[in-house]
Every structure is written in structure tokens, then in C-alpha cells.
Amino acid sequence: MWRELILEMYPEADLSDPADEVTLAEVEKHLMLPLPFELASLLRETDGVTNEYGDAVVWSARRLVEDNLAMRGEPDYLELYAPFDEMIFFGDSDMGPQFAYVHTDYGPGIVVWDHESDRRRLVVVSLRDYLARCFIQGNAWFR
């Protein structure tokens, strides 16, 4: 489902081989948070999505662990930013913002995080909407 949807929206997307269940369990173990269902489902079909410019629209399972743990443990980040412990960063763009799942009162949502201001703004509530915004609408995250 995800592979077809992505390629329908953006034929130039680069899709990786799927992540296996052991890898996904390791992500949850290391991040100490459950992966949102739709993100886990996408990773089971493709372990990361890159656009034609090399931007990691959806990170690989390995990068999910590495980048999230690095952000949570970076001493400067601990001083400069609000905690990231309840967030799962999973994608970025060439414009600087990074995207993360957060849990809201009505379920998981996706926020855009601006590293310059530490602003975290809910932008979409589904991975499908996130991908459409990345691939169809271009990088319209701050409009």
C-alpha cells in the first residue's frame, strides 16, 4: 500500500528494502516509545523514503534510533531545547525543519520542529497527509 501510494504521488521517490520485525522491535526498545502504527507499516514496506534531491522524507529504522538518541542526549540540546523524550523524529527537509510524531489528546500527530526557535507546531495528523504535503504540495510547511 505505502510503496504504491508514494510512487503514485512521486514517481521519483527512492524506496529502500523493507525493515524486518526484529529491527522495528529494536527501534521501540531503544526509543522507549511505541512506533506509530502507520510509520511501522510504512517501514515494513520500505525502510526509508528519499526524494530526488536526497532529502530523507522518512528516515530508515537505523536513522530513527541514531538521530533520536543523539538529539535526546546532546548536552547542548538539553540546555537549549524542551525535551524530546516523547517525540519520535522520522523525517526532514532541505529547508531545515524536522518532523516528529507526538501524542496528542486525540491520538498521534506530526509536528514540524524548527531548531532555531524550538517551535513545535502540529501540521498533520496522518503519515499519508505528511507524504502528500512533501510530494504534491512541495515544502509548504510554514505557510
DSSP file with accessible surface (Angstrom, degrees, kcal/mol):
  #  RESIDUE AA STRUCTURE BP1 BP2  ACC     N-H-->O    O-->H-N    N-H-->O    O-->H-N    TCO  KAPPA ALPHA  PHI   PSI    X-CA   Y-CA   Z-CA
    1    1 A M     >        0   0  120      0, 0.0     4,-2.3     0, 0.0     5,-0.2   0.000 360.0 360.0 360.0 -51.1    0.0    0.0    0.0
    2    2 A W  H  >  +     0   0   10      2,-0.2     4,-2.9     1,-0.2     5,-0.3   0.917 360.0  51.2 -65.7 -44.2    2.7    2.6    1.0
    3    3 A R  H  > S+     0   0   79      1,-0.2     4,-2.6     2,-0.2     5,-0.2   0.941 113.4  45.1 -59.1 -46.9    5.0    1.9   -1.8
    4    4 A E  H  > S+     0   0  118      1,-0.2     4,-2.1     2,-0.2    -1,-0.2   0.913 113.6  49.9 -63.6 -43.8    2.2    2.2   -4.4
    5    5 A L  H  X S+     0   0   14     -4,-2.3     4,-2.2     2,-0.2    -2,-0.2   0.937 112.8  46.4 -60.3 -46.7    0.9    5.4   -2.8
    6    6 A I  H  X S+     0   0    0     -4,-2.9     4,-3.1     1,-0.2    -2,-0.2   0.941 114.1  46.5 -63.6 -47.2    4.3    7.0   -2.6
    7    7 A L  H  < S+     0   0   70     -4,-2.6    -1,-0.2    -5,-0.3    -2,-0.2   0.820 110.7  53.8 -68.8 -28.0    5.2    6.2   -6.2
    8    8 A E  H  < S+     0   0  157     -4,-2.1    -1,-0.2    -5,-0.2    -2,-0.2   0.914 116.9  37.5 -67.8 -42.7    1.8    7.4   -7.4
    9    9 A M  H  < S+     0   0   33     -4,-2.2    -2,-0.2     1,-0.2    -1,-0.2   0.845 138.1  13.2 -74.3 -35.8    2.3   10.7   -5.7
   10   10 A Y    ><  -     0   0   25     -4,-3.1     3,-2.3    -5,-0.2    -1,-0.2  -0.692  59.5-175.7-149.2  84.4    6.0   11.0   -6.5
   11   11 A P  T 3  S+     0   0   91      0, 0.0    -4,-0.1     0, 0.0    -1,-0.1   0.742  84.8  63.8 -58.4 -21.5    7.5    8.6   -9.1
   12   12 A E  T 3  S+     0   0   99      2,-0.1    -5,-0.1    -5,-0.0    38,-0.0   0.520  76.4 121.6 -81.4  -3.9   11.0    9.9   -8.5
   13   13 A A    <   -     0   0   12     -3,-2.3     2,-0.6    -7,-0.2    38,-0.2  -0.270  60.3-135.4 -61.6 144.3   11.0    8.7   -4.8
   14   14 A D  E     -A   50   0A  98     36,-3.3    36,-2.2     0, 0.0     2,-0.4  -0.924  22.9-165.8-102.7 117.6   13.7    6.3   -3.8
   15   15 A L  E     -A   49   0A  22     -2,-0.6    34,-0.2    34,-0.2     2,-0.1  -0.887   5.5-146.8-109.2 136.5   12.3    3.5   -1.8
   16   16 A S        -     0   0   47     32,-1.5    32,-0.2    -2,-0.4     3,-0.1  -0.362  33.2 -81.6 -90.9 173.1   14.5    1.1    0.3
   17   17 A D        -     0   0  136     29,-0.2    30,-2.2    30,-0.2    -1,-0.2  -0.342  64.1 -84.7 -66.6 157.6   14.0   -2.6    1.0
   18   18 A P        -     0   0   77      0, 0.0     2,-0.3     0, 0.0    26,-0.2  -0.228  35.9-121.2 -65.3 152.9   11.6   -3.3    3.9
   19   19 A A        -     0   0    9     24,-3.0     2,-0.1    21,-0.1    29,-0.0  -0.702  31.4-125.9 -85.7 147.1   12.7   -3.3    7.6
   20   20 A D     >  -     0   0   89     -2,-0.3     4,-2.1     1,-0.1     5,-0.2  -0.437  21.7-104.4 -92.5 170.8   12.1   -6.5    9.4
   21   21 A E  H  > S+     0   0  105      1,-0.2     4,-2.4     2,-0.2     5,-0.2   0.847 119.2  55.8 -63.5 -35.4   10.1   -7.1   12.6
   22   22 A V  H  > S+     0   0  103      2,-0.2     4,-2.1     1,-0.2    -1,-0.2   0.932 108.2  48.6 -63.3 -43.4   13.3   -7.5   14.7
   23   23 A T  H  > S+     0   0   48      2,-0.2     4,-2.0     1,-0.2    -2,-0.2   0.921 111.2  49.4 -62.7 -44.6   14.6   -4.2   13.5
   24   24 A L  H  X S+     0   0    6     -4,-2.1     4,-2.0     1,-0.2    -1,-0.2   0.899 109.6  51.7 -64.2 -38.0   11.2   -2.5   14.3
   25   25 A A  H  X S+     0   0   52     -4,-2.4     4,-2.4     1,-0.2    -1,-0.2   0.891 108.0  52.9 -65.0 -36.6   11.2   -4.0   17.8
   26   26 A E  H  X S+     0   0   76     -4,-2.1     4,-2.7     2,-0.2     5,-0.2   0.874 105.0  54.8 -65.2 -38.3   14.7   -2.7   18.3
   27   27 A V  H  X S+     0   0    2     -4,-2.0     4,-2.6     2,-0.2     5,-0.2   0.959 111.0  44.6 -59.0 -49.8   13.6    0.8   17.4
   28   28 A E  H  X>S+     0   0   75     -4,-2.0     4,-1.5     1,-0.2     5,-0.8   0.900 113.2  51.5 -62.8 -39.3   10.9    0.7   20.0
   29   29 A K  H  <5S+     0   0  137     -4,-2.4    -1,-0.2     1,-0.2    -2,-0.2   0.944 114.4  41.8 -63.4 -47.5   13.3   -0.8   22.6
   30   30 A H  H  <5S+     0   0   79     -4,-2.7    -2,-0.2     1,-0.2    -1,-0.2   0.878 120.6  41.1 -70.2 -37.6   15.9    1.9   22.1
   31   31 A L  H  <5S-     0   0    1     -4,-2.6    -1,-0.2    -5,-0.2    -2,-0.2   0.620  97.1-138.6 -86.2 -13.3   13.5    4.8   21.9
   32   32 A M  T  <5S+     0   0  157     -4,-1.5    -3,-0.2    -5,-0.2    -4,-0.1   0.815  71.7  97.0  57.7  33.4   11.3    3.5   24.7
   33   33 A L  S   <S-     0   0   30     -5,-0.8    -2,-0.2    -6,-0.2    -1,-0.2  -0.989  80.6-107.8-143.4 146.9    8.2    4.5   22.8
   34   34 A P        -     0   0   98      0, 0.0     3,-0.1     0, 0.0    -9,-0.0  -0.520  37.2-114.7 -73.0 142.3    5.9    2.5   20.5
   35   35 A L        -     0   0   12     -2,-0.2    -7,-0.0   -11,-0.1   -11,-0.0  -0.588  38.0-102.7 -70.2 135.9    6.2    3.3   16.9
   36   36 A P     >  -     0   0   19      0, 0.0     4,-2.6     0, 0.0     3,-0.4  -0.356  33.0-117.5 -56.5 141.7    3.0    4.8   15.5
   37   37 A F  H  > S+     0   0  169      1,-0.2     4,-2.6     2,-0.2     5,-0.2   0.889 111.8  48.9 -52.0 -47.5    1.1    2.1   13.6
   38   38 A E  H  > S+     0   0   42      2,-0.2     4,-2.2     1,-0.2    -1,-0.2   0.870 111.2  49.4 -68.1 -33.3    1.3    3.9   10.2
   39   39 A L  H  > S+     0   0    0     -3,-0.4     4,-2.6     2,-0.2    -1,-0.2   0.940 112.5  47.5 -69.2 -44.1    5.1    4.6   10.5
   40   40 A A  H  X S+     0   0    6     -4,-2.6     4,-1.8     1,-0.2    -2,-0.2   0.918 111.3  52.4 -60.8 -41.2    5.7    0.9   11.4
   41   41 A S  H  X S+     0   0   26     -4,-2.6     4,-0.6    -5,-0.3    -2,-0.2   0.919 110.4  47.1 -61.9 -43.6    3.5   -0.1    8.5
   42   42 A L  H >X S+     0   0    0     -4,-2.2     4,-2.7     1,-0.2     3,-1.5   0.939 110.0  52.6 -63.4 -45.0    5.5    2.1    6.0
   43   43 A L  H 3< S+     0   0    0     -4,-2.6   -24,-3.0     1,-0.3    -1,-0.2   0.810 101.6  60.9 -64.2 -27.1    8.8    0.8    7.3
   44   44 A R  H 3< S+     0   0   97     -4,-1.8    -1,-0.3   -26,-0.2    -2,-0.2   0.724 114.7  35.7 -69.0 -20.6    7.6   -2.8    6.8
   45   45 A E  H << S+     0   0   44     -3,-1.5     2,-0.3    -4,-0.6    -2,-0.2   0.748 136.9   6.4 -99.9 -34.6    7.3   -1.9    3.1
   46   46 A T     <  -     0   0    0     -4,-2.7     2,-2.1    -5,-0.1    -1,-0.3  -0.909  62.7-139.8-153.3 123.3   10.3    0.4    2.7
   47   47 A D  S    S-     0   0   37    -30,-2.2   -30,-0.2    -2,-0.3    13,-0.1  -0.471  83.5 -15.7 -84.4  66.4   12.9    1.2    5.2
   48   48 A G        -     0   0    4     -2,-2.1   -32,-1.5    11,-0.2     2,-0.4  -0.150  62.7-128.7 115.6 149.9   13.1    4.9    4.4
   49   49 A V  E     -AB  15  58A   0      9,-2.5     9,-1.9   -34,-0.2     8,-1.0  -0.997  20.5-174.0-134.6 128.9   11.9    7.2    1.6
   50   50 A T  E     -AB  14  56A  36    -36,-2.2   -36,-3.3    -2,-0.4     6,-0.2  -0.959  17.0-135.5-123.4 140.2   14.2    9.7   -0.2
   51   51 A N    >   -     0   0   24      4,-2.1     3,-2.1    -2,-0.4   -38,-0.1  -0.295  40.7 -89.4 -85.0 179.8   13.1   12.4   -2.7
   52   52 A E  T 3  S+     0   0  103      1,-0.3    -1,-0.1     2,-0.1   -39,-0.0   0.682 126.8  55.6 -65.4 -15.7   15.0   13.1   -5.9
   53   53 A Y  T 3  S-     0   0  163      2,-0.1    -1,-0.3     0, 0.0    -3,-0.0   0.396 120.6-104.3 -96.4   1.4   17.2   15.6   -4.1
   54   54 A G    <   +     0   0   54     -3,-2.1     2,-0.3     1,-0.3    -2,-0.1   0.519  69.2 149.1  89.1   6.0   18.4   13.2   -1.5
   55   55 A D        -     0   0   25      1,-0.1    -4,-2.1    36,-0.0     2,-1.5  -0.583  50.9-127.5 -74.1 133.4   16.2   14.5    1.3
   56   56 A A  E     +B   50   0A  15     -2,-0.3    36,-2.1    -6,-0.2    -6,-0.2  -0.640  32.2 175.1 -83.3  88.9   15.2   11.8    3.8
   57   57 A V  E    S+     0   0A   4     -2,-1.5     2,-0.4    -8,-1.0    -1,-0.2   0.898  80.8  16.9 -63.2 -41.0   11.4   12.3    3.8
   58   58 A V  E    S-B   49   0A   1     -9,-1.9    -9,-2.5    -3,-0.2    -1,-0.3  -0.991  91.0-133.0-131.9 124.0   11.1    9.2    6.0
   59   59 A W        -     0   0    2     31,-3.6   -11,-0.2    -2,-0.4     2,-0.0  -0.331  23.3-104.1 -72.5 158.1   14.2    8.0    7.8
   60   60 A S     >  -     0   0   37    -13,-0.1     4,-2.4     1,-0.1     5,-0.1  -0.316  35.8-105.4 -70.9 162.7   15.4    4.4    7.9
   61   61 A A  H  > S+     0   0    0      1,-0.2     4,-1.8     2,-0.2     5,-0.2   0.906 122.4  53.2 -58.3 -40.7   14.8    2.5   11.1
   62   62 A R  H  > S+     0   0  178      1,-0.2     4,-2.6     2,-0.2    -1,-0.2   0.930 109.7  46.4 -61.7 -45.2   18.5    2.7   11.9
   63   63 A R  H  >>S+     0   0   69      1,-0.2     4,-2.8     2,-0.2     5,-0.5   0.860 105.1  61.8 -68.1 -33.7   18.5    6.5   11.5
   64   64 A L  H  X5S+     0   0    0     -4,-2.4     4,-1.6     1,-0.2     5,-0.3   0.939 111.4  39.2 -53.3 -48.0   15.4    6.7   13.7
   65   65 A V  H  X5S+     0   0   24     -4,-1.8     4,-2.5     2,-0.2     5,-0.3   0.966 118.2  46.7 -67.8 -52.9   17.3    5.3   16.5
   66   66 A E  H  X5S+     0   0   92     -4,-2.6     4,-2.1     1,-0.2    -2,-0.2   0.932 117.6  40.0 -58.8 -50.4   20.6    7.1   15.9
   67   67 A D  H  X5S+     0   0   41     -4,-2.8     4,-2.6     2,-0.2    -1,-0.2   0.905 116.1  49.1 -71.4 -41.0   19.2   10.6   15.4
   68   68 A N  H  X<S+     0   0    1     -4,-1.6     4,-2.3    -5,-0.5    -1,-0.2   0.937 114.3  45.4 -65.0 -43.1   16.5   10.4   18.1
   69   69 A L  H  X S+     0   0   70     -4,-2.5     4,-1.6    -5,-0.3    -2,-0.2   0.905 113.0  51.4 -66.6 -38.0   19.0    9.1   20.7
   70   70 A A  H  X S+     0   0   59     -4,-2.1     4,-1.4    -5,-0.3    -2,-0.2   0.929 111.4  46.9 -64.0 -42.8   21.6   11.7   19.7
   71   71 A M  H  < S+     0   0   13     -4,-2.6    -1,-0.2     1,-0.2    -2,-0.2   0.890 113.1  48.8 -66.4 -38.5   19.0   14.5   20.0
   72   72 A R  H  < S+     0   0   28     -4,-2.3    -1,-0.2    -5,-0.2    -2,-0.2   0.772 119.5  38.1 -71.1 -26.1   17.9   13.3   23.4
   73   73 A G  H  < S+     0   0   47     -4,-1.6    -2,-0.2    -5,-0.2    -1,-0.2   0.516  80.8 116.2-105.8  -6.6   21.4   13.0   24.7
   74   74 A E     X  -     0   0   76     -4,-1.4     4,-2.2     1,-0.2     3,-0.3  -0.498  58.1-146.3 -67.9 118.2   23.2   16.0   23.2
   75   75 A P  H  > S+     0   0   86      0, 0.0     4,-1.3     0, 0.0    -1,-0.2   0.885  97.8  50.6 -55.5 -41.6   24.3   18.2   26.1
   76   76 A D  H  > S+     0   0   95      1,-0.2     4,-2.4     2,-0.2     5,-0.2   0.894 109.8  50.7 -63.5 -38.8   23.8   21.5   24.2
   77   77 A Y  H  > S+     0   0   78     -3,-0.3     4,-2.7     1,-0.2    -1,-0.2   0.878 104.6  57.2 -65.7 -37.9   20.3   20.4   23.1
   78   78 A L  H  < S+     0   0  113     -4,-2.2    -1,-0.2     1,-0.2    -2,-0.2   0.847 113.9  40.5 -61.3 -31.1   19.4   19.6   26.7
   79   79 A E  H  < S+     0   0  168     -4,-1.3    -2,-0.2    -5,-0.2    -1,-0.2   0.861 122.6  38.0 -82.4 -38.8   20.2   23.2   27.6
   80   80 A L  H  < S+     0   0  118     -4,-2.4     2,-0.3    -5,-0.1    -2,-0.2   0.790 112.7  44.9 -86.6 -31.5   18.7   24.9   24.5
   81   81 A Y  S  < S-     0   0   37     -4,-2.7     3,-0.1    -5,-0.2    37,-0.1  -0.796  81.0-102.0-122.4 157.6   15.5   23.0   23.8
   82   82 A A        -     0   0   45     -2,-0.3    -1,-0.1    36,-0.1    -2,-0.1  -0.314  67.0 -73.5 -63.4 157.3   12.5   21.5   25.6
   83   83 A P        -     0   0   98      0, 0.0     3,-0.2     0, 0.0    -1,-0.1  -0.168  32.9-159.8 -59.6 149.7   12.8   17.7   26.0
   84   84 A F    >   +     0   0    6      1,-0.1     3,-2.2    -3,-0.1     5,-0.1   0.263  60.3 110.9-106.3   5.9   12.4   15.4   23.0
   85   85 A D  T 3  S+     0   0   88      1,-0.3    -1,-0.1   -13,-0.1   -13,-0.0   0.754  79.5  45.1 -59.4 -29.7   11.6   12.2   25.1
   86   86 A E  T 3  S+     0   0  141     -3,-0.2    17,-0.5   -53,-0.0     2,-0.3   0.226 103.1  83.8 -99.5  14.7    8.0   12.0   24.0
   87   87 A M    <   -     0   0    7     -3,-2.2     2,-0.5    15,-0.1    15,-0.2  -0.872  59.2-156.0-117.7 149.8    8.8   12.6   20.3
   88   88 A I  E     -C  101   0B   6     13,-1.8    13,-2.4    -2,-0.3     2,-0.2  -0.918  16.1-153.8-122.4 101.8    9.9   10.3   17.5
   89   89 A F  E     +C  100   0B   0     -2,-0.5    11,-0.3    11,-0.3   -21,-0.2  -0.555  25.8 160.8 -70.6 139.4   11.6   12.3   14.8
   90   90 A F  E     +     0   0B   0      9,-2.8   -31,-3.6     1,-0.3     2,-0.3   0.446  50.7  18.5-142.2  -4.7   11.3   10.5   11.5
   91   91 A G  E     -C   99   0B   0      8,-1.3     8,-2.9   -33,-0.2    -1,-0.3  -0.994  49.0-170.2-164.2 164.0   12.0   12.9    8.6
   92   92 A D  E     -C   98   0B  25    -36,-2.1     2,-0.3    -2,-0.3     6,-0.2  -0.914  12.3-138.3-149.3 176.7   13.5   16.2    7.5
   93   93 A S    >   -     0   0   17      4,-1.4     3,-1.6    -2,-0.3   -37,-0.0  -0.914  33.1-106.6-136.7 167.6   13.7   18.5    4.5
   94   94 A D  T 3  S+     0   0  103     -2,-0.3    -1,-0.0     1,-0.3     0, 0.0   0.648 112.4  70.3 -69.6 -11.5   16.3   20.6    2.8
   95   95 A M  T 3  S-     0   0  136      2,-0.1    -1,-0.3     1,-0.0    -3,-0.0   0.493 115.1-106.1 -85.9  -4.2   14.8   23.7    4.3
   96   96 A G  S <  S+     0   0   35     -3,-1.6    19,-0.2     1,-0.3    -2,-0.1  -0.066  78.3 118.2 110.6 -36.3   15.9   22.8    7.9
   97   97 A P        -     0   0    4      0, 0.0    -4,-1.4     0, 0.0    -1,-0.3  -0.307  47.0-150.9 -70.1 154.5   12.8   21.7    9.7
   98   98 A Q  E     -CD  92 113B  38     15,-1.8    15,-3.2    -6,-0.2     2,-0.4  -0.894   8.4-135.7-119.4 157.0   12.5   18.2   11.1
   99   99 A F  E     +CD  91 112B   0     -8,-2.9    -9,-2.8    -2,-0.3    -8,-1.3  -0.891  24.0 173.7-119.9 140.0    9.3   16.2   11.6
  100  100 A A  E     -CD  89 111B   0     11,-2.1    11,-3.0    -2,-0.4     2,-0.4  -0.987  30.6-118.5-144.0 150.2    8.3   14.1   14.6
  101  101 A Y  E     +CD  88 110B   7    -13,-2.4   -13,-1.8    -2,-0.3     2,-0.3  -0.714  33.7 178.5 -82.5 139.7    5.3   12.1   15.9
  102  102 A V  E     - D   0 109B  32      7,-2.5     7,-2.7    -2,-0.4     2,-0.5  -0.945  30.8-114.4-133.4 157.5    3.9   13.3   19.2
  103  103 A H  E     - D   0 108B 148    -17,-0.5     2,-0.2    -2,-0.3   -17,-0.0  -0.827  36.1-175.8 -94.3 127.4    1.0   12.0   21.1
  104  104 A T  E >   - D   0 107B  25      3,-2.4     3,-1.5    -2,-0.5     0, 0.0  -0.626  44.7 -93.1-110.5 176.1   -2.0   14.4   21.4
  105  105 A D  T 3  S+     0   0  173      1,-0.3    -2,-0.0    -2,-0.2    -1,-0.0   0.748 128.1  41.3 -61.4 -23.8   -5.2   14.1   23.3
  106  106 A Y  T 3  S-     0   0  151      1,-0.4    -1,-0.3     0, 0.0    -3,-0.0   0.233 128.5 -77.2-110.2  13.2   -6.9   12.7   20.1
  107  107 A G  E <  S-D  104   0B  15     -3,-1.5    -3,-2.4     2,-0.0    -1,-0.4  -0.721  77.6 -19.6 123.8-172.7   -4.0   10.4   19.1
  108  108 A P  E     +D  103   0B  61      0, 0.0     2,-0.3     0, 0.0    -5,-0.2  -0.380  58.4 179.4 -71.3 145.6   -0.7   10.7   17.3
  109  109 A G  E     -D  102   0B   0     -7,-2.7    -7,-2.5    -2,-0.1     2,-0.5  -0.907  26.6-117.6-136.5 167.5    0.1   13.8   15.3
  110  110 A I  E     -DE 101 124B   0     14,-3.1    13,-3.0    -2,-0.3    14,-1.5  -0.941  28.8-169.1-113.9 126.4    3.0   15.0   13.3
  111  111 A V  E     -DE 100 122B   9    -11,-3.0   -11,-2.1    -2,-0.5     2,-0.5  -0.798  18.9-134.4-110.3 153.5    4.8   18.2   14.2
  112  112 A V  E     -DE  99 121B   3      9,-2.3     9,-2.2    -2,-0.3     2,-0.5  -0.918  22.8-153.8-101.8 133.1    7.3   20.3   12.4
  113  113 A W  E     -DE  98 120B   4    -15,-3.2   -15,-1.8    -2,-0.5     2,-0.7  -0.949   4.7-155.6-112.9 128.0   10.2   21.4   14.7
  114  114 A D  E  >> - E   0 119B  42      5,-2.3     4,-2.3    -2,-0.5     5,-0.7  -0.905   3.4-158.3-102.6 114.5   12.2   24.5   14.0
  115  115 A H  T  45S+     0   0   74     -2,-0.7    -1,-0.1   -19,-0.2   -19,-0.0   0.711  88.1  59.4 -67.1 -20.9   15.7   24.2   15.6
  116  116 A E  T  45S+     0   0  159      1,-0.1    -1,-0.2     3,-0.1    -2,-0.0   0.870 124.6  16.2 -76.1 -35.6   16.2   27.9   15.6
  117  117 A S  T  45S-     0   0   71     -3,-0.5    -2,-0.2     2,-0.1    -1,-0.1   0.517  94.3-125.7-112.7  -9.3   13.2   28.7   17.8
  118  118 A D  T  <5 +     0   0   33     -4,-2.3     2,-0.3     1,-0.3    -3,-0.2   0.670  54.2 161.3  63.1  20.8   12.4   25.3   19.2
  119  119 A R  E   < -E  114   0B 136     -5,-0.7    -5,-2.3     2,-0.0     2,-0.5  -0.539  23.6-166.9 -73.1 133.8    8.9   25.9   17.9
  120  120 A R  E     +E  113   0B  75     -2,-0.3     2,-0.5    -7,-0.2    -7,-0.2  -0.976  10.4 179.3-124.8 113.9    6.9   22.6   17.6
  121  121 A R  E     -E  112   0B  56     -9,-2.2    -9,-2.3    -2,-0.5     2,-0.2  -0.966  31.0-122.7-125.3 127.3    3.7   23.0   15.5
  122  122 A L  E     +E  111   0B  66     -2,-0.5   -11,-0.3   -11,-0.2     3,-0.1  -0.490  37.8 165.8 -64.1 124.7    1.2   20.3   14.7
  123  123 A V  E     -     0   0B  21    -13,-3.0     2,-0.3     1,-0.4   -12,-0.2   0.704  58.7  -0.3-114.9 -34.0    1.0   20.2   10.9
  124  124 A V  E     -E  110   0B  17    -14,-1.5   -14,-3.1     1,-0.0    -1,-0.4  -0.973  48.1-144.2-150.8 163.3   -0.8   17.0   10.0
  125  125 A V  S    S+     0   0   72     -2,-0.3     2,-0.3   -16,-0.2     3,-0.1   0.412  81.0  49.6-112.0   1.1   -2.4   14.0   11.8
  126  126 A S  S  > S-     0   0   25      1,-0.1     4,-2.0   -16,-0.1     5,-0.1  -0.985  71.5-130.3-140.7 153.3   -1.5   11.2    9.4
  127  127 A L  H  > S+     0   0    0     -2,-0.3     4,-2.8     1,-0.2     5,-0.2   0.865 110.7  58.5 -65.2 -35.9    1.5   10.0    7.6
  128  128 A R  H  > S+     0   0  134      1,-0.2     4,-2.4     2,-0.2    -1,-0.2   0.930 107.3  46.2 -59.5 -46.1   -0.5   10.0    4.3
  129  129 A D  H  > S+     0   0   77      2,-0.2     4,-2.4     1,-0.2    -1,-0.2   0.888 111.2  53.2 -64.1 -38.9   -1.1   13.7    4.7
  130  130 A Y  H  X S+     0   0    0     -4,-2.0     4,-2.3     2,-0.2    -2,-0.2   0.946 110.8  46.2 -59.3 -48.4    2.6   14.3    5.6
  131  131 A L  H  X S+     0   0    0     -4,-2.8     4,-3.1     1,-0.2     5,-0.4   0.917 111.6  51.5 -63.7 -41.8    3.7   12.5    2.4
  132  132 A A  H  X>S+     0   0   24     -4,-2.4     4,-2.6     1,-0.2     5,-1.7   0.915 110.6  48.9 -61.2 -40.7    1.1   14.3    0.2
  133  133 A R  H  <5S+     0   0   41     -4,-2.4     7,-0.4     3,-0.2    -1,-0.2   0.882 114.8  45.5 -67.6 -37.3    2.4   17.6    1.6
  134  134 A C  H  <5S+     0   0   28     -4,-2.3    -2,-0.2    -5,-0.2    -1,-0.2   0.922 127.1  25.6 -67.9 -46.1    6.0   16.6    1.0
  135  135 A F  H  <5S+     0   0   19     -4,-3.1    -3,-0.2    -5,-0.2    -2,-0.2   0.825 130.7  30.1 -94.6 -35.8    5.5   15.3   -2.5
  136  136 A I  T  <5S+     0   0  109     -4,-2.6    -3,-0.2    -5,-0.4    -4,-0.1   0.897 126.9  34.5 -93.5 -46.0    2.4   17.0   -4.0
  137  137 A Q  S   <S-     0   0  113     -5,-1.7    -4,-0.1     1,-0.3    -3,-0.1   0.466 100.7-134.9 -90.0  -2.0    2.3   20.4   -2.4
  138  138 A G        -     0   0   34     -6,-0.3     2,-1.7     1,-0.1    -1,-0.3  -0.321  60.4 -28.2  75.0-163.9    6.1   20.9   -2.2
  139  139 A N  S    S+     0   0   56      1,-0.1     3,-0.3    -3,-0.1    -1,-0.1  -0.561  77.8 148.2 -90.5  79.7    7.6   22.1    1.0
  140  140 A A    >   +     0   0    5     -2,-1.7     3,-0.8    -7,-0.4    -1,-0.1  -0.181  21.5 127.3-103.7  40.8    4.7   24.2    2.3
  141  141 A W  T 3  S+     0   0    2      1,-0.2    -1,-0.2    -8,-0.1   -29,-0.1   0.748  73.0  40.3 -75.8 -22.2    5.4   23.7    6.0
  142  142 A F  T 3         0   0  105     -3,-0.3    -1,-0.2     0, 0.0    -2,-0.1   0.272 360.0 360.0-112.7  13.9    5.5   27.3    7.1
  143  143 A R    <         0   0  219     -3,-0.8    -3,-0.0     0, 0.0     0, 0.0  -0.479 360.0 360.0 -81.3 360.0    2.6   28.7    5.1
